[in-house]
Amino acid sequence: MKKLTKEEVNNMSSEDAYMYCKYIEDREEIWNRIINSFWAYMYCRYIKDREEVRNRITESKWAYKYCLNVEDREEVRKHINN
């Protein structure tokens, strides 16, 4: 395992950041790169339910799945619209 450069971290996609946190090391600078609703849901469900990541679950489908499978939280439930 090599240390990531700041540029490599800044260029990570949400999916890459999720995979890094799940399989290598759960680091704040990495989980801050998870901005996509699906990957934020996956992170909260399978790694750790962090408020900072949970707030990025804004798509209706993933907000519903979060409330169903993780915890029914008002700040996530408000994004369920269909």
Summary of the structure (lengths in Angstrom):
residues: 82
radius of gyration: 13.0
end to end distance: 43.0
largest distance: 43.6
contacts: 231
relative contact order: 0.13
helix: 57%
strand: 0%
